Amino acid sequence: MATDETILTSEGREELERELDRLKNEVRKEIGEQLRVARGFGDLSENAEYDAAREAQGRNEARIAEIEHVLRTAKSAEDYVMSERGVVAAVGTQVVLEDERGKRQTFSIVGTTETDSLRLKISNESPIGAALIGHTAGDPISFVTPSGKVRQYTLVEVKLPTTRLSGE
């Protein structure tokens, strides 16, 4: 289910905007100061500090360009959530899953740029995310992990975001 389209939740967009602001206003200044100090060491052709600062500058500018591109071209997750209650439609949906031992966990389905397994944010393109799309509460969900193990869950509950929903 790979796609060239980037989908962001409102939260993900805000995080990227904060990172962009920090990179432009704080990190650029820090690197500029490092470059100024390194220039003071003399010959730039053999100046490791200057080379390191230039590399950091290049990485920072590349990340700025990447974030600006994502923010300019990304689709809003809320545009992808179906108004039909109880159906896992796409990015922005929260699901409660129960494993075969009865343990329940709540996951948020997010775009690939927002994936964070520690915060239970799963990509819509991951095996579990793709398996959930189109299902309703009560449905059994099974998928194969990247290691080849088959996992089975029951979809207990579907929670749609409280923000703008298409068709409502």
C-alpha positions in Angstrom: 0.0 0.0 0.0 3.0 2.3 -0.6 2.1 5.8 -1.7 4.0 8.9 -2.8 1.5 11.0 -0.9 2.3 12.3 2.5 -0.5 12.5 5.0 -0.2 14.5 8.2 -2.5 14.7 11.3 -3.0 18.2 12.8 -0.6 17.2 15.6 2.0 16.0 13.1 1.8 19.3 11.1 2.2 21.3 14.3 5.3 19.2 15.3 6.9 19.8 11.9 6.2 23.5 12.1 7.8 23.7 15.5 10.9 21.8 14.3 11.1 24.1 11.2 10.9 27.2 13.4 13.7 25.8 15.7 15.9 24.9 12.7 15.5 28.3 11.1 15.7 30.5 14.2 17.9 28.6 16.6 20.0 26.0 14.8 21.0 28.4 12.0 22.2 30.9 14.5 24.2 28.3 16.4 25.8 27.1 13.2 26.5 30.6 12.1 28.4 31.2 15.4 30.3 28.0 15.0 31.4 29.1 11.4 32.4 32.5 12.7 34.6 31.0 15.4 36.1 28.4 13.1 37.0 31.1 10.5 39.0 32.8 13.3 41.3 29.7 13.5 42.9 30.7 10.2 43.5 28.6 7.0 40.1 27.1 6.0 41.6 24.4 3.9 42.9 22.5 6.9 40.3 23.6 9.5 38.4 20.6 10.9 36.1 22.9 13.0 35.1 24.8 9.9 34.5 21.6 7.9 32.3 20.2 10.7 30.3 23.4 10.9 29.8 23.4 7.1 28.6 19.8 7.2 26.2 20.7 10.1 25.0 23.6 8.0 24.3 21.4 5.0 22.4 18.8 7.1 20.3 21.6 8.7 19.5 23.2 5.4 18.6 19.9 3.9 16.2 19.1 6.8 14.7 22.6 6.4 14.0 22.0 2.7 12.6 18.6 3.5 10.2 19.9 6.1 9.1 22.8 3.9 8.4 20.4 1.1 6.4 18.1 3.3 4.4 21.0 4.7 3.7 22.4 1.3 2.6 19.1 -0.3 1.1 17.0 2.5 -2.6 16.3 2.6 -4.5 16.7 5.8 -5.4 13.4 7.6 -8.8 14.8 8.5 -9.6 14.9 4.8 -9.1 11.1 4.7 -11.3 10.1 7.6 -14.7 8.9 6.5 -17.6 10.4 8.4 -19.1 6.9 8.8 -18.7 6.1 12.5 -17.0 2.9 13.4 -15.0 2.3 10.3 -11.2 2.5 10.3 -11.0 4.8 7.3 -7.4 6.0 7.3 -4.9 8.3 9.0 -6.3 10.1 12.1 -8.3 7.2 13.4 -7.6 5.7 16.8 -8.3 2.0 17.4 -8.5 -0.2 20.5 -7.1 -3.7 19.8 -7.2 -6.7 21.9 -4.7 -9.5 21.6 -5.3 -13.2 22.1 -4.5 -12.9 25.8 -7.1 -10.2 26.3 -4.6 -7.3 26.6 -6.0 -4.1 25.1 -4.0 -1.2 23.6 -5.0 2.0 21.9 -3.2 2.9 18.7 -3.3 6.0 16.5 -3.0 5.5 12.8 -0.8 8.2 11.3 1.1 9.0 8.1 4.6 7.5 7.6 6.3 10.8 8.7 4.6 10.6 12.2 5.2 7.0 13.1 6.4 6.5 16.7 6.0 3.0 18.1 6.8 4.2 21.6 3.8 6.5 21.5 1.7 3.8 19.8 1.5 5.8 16.6 1.4 3.3 13.7 1.7 4.1 10.0 -1.2 3.5 7.7 1.4 1.7 5.4 2.6 -0.7 8.1 1.4 -4.2 8.1 -1.0 -3.6 11.0 -2.1 -0.2 9.8 -2.9 -1.5 6.3 -4.7 -4.5 7.8 -7.0 -2.2 9.9 -8.2 0.0 7.0 -11.9 -0.7 6.2 -12.7 -2.7 9.4 -15.2 -2.1 12.1 -15.4 -2.8 15.8 -15.7 -6.6 16.4 -13.7 -7.6 13.3 -10.8 -10.0 13.7 -7.5 -8.5 12.4 -4.5 -10.5 11.3 -1.3 -9.5 9.6 2.2 -10.7 9.1 5.0 -8.8 10.9 8.2 -8.0 9.0 9.8 -10.9 10.8 7.2 -13.3 9.3 5.2 -13.9 12.4 1.4 -13.9 12.1 -0.3 -11.6 14.7 -4.0 -11.7 15.5 -6.1 -9.1 17.2 -9.7 -8.2 17.7 -10.7 -4.6 16.8 -12.6 -3.5 19.9 -13.3 0.1 19.2 -12.8 2.7 16.5 -12.4 6.4 17.6 -12.5 9.1 15.0 -10.8 12.4 15.6 -12.9 15.2 17.1 -11.5 17.6 14.5 -13.1 18.4 11.1 -14.4 15.3 9.3 -15.2 15.1 5.6 -18.9 15.0 4.9 -20.0 16.4 8.3 
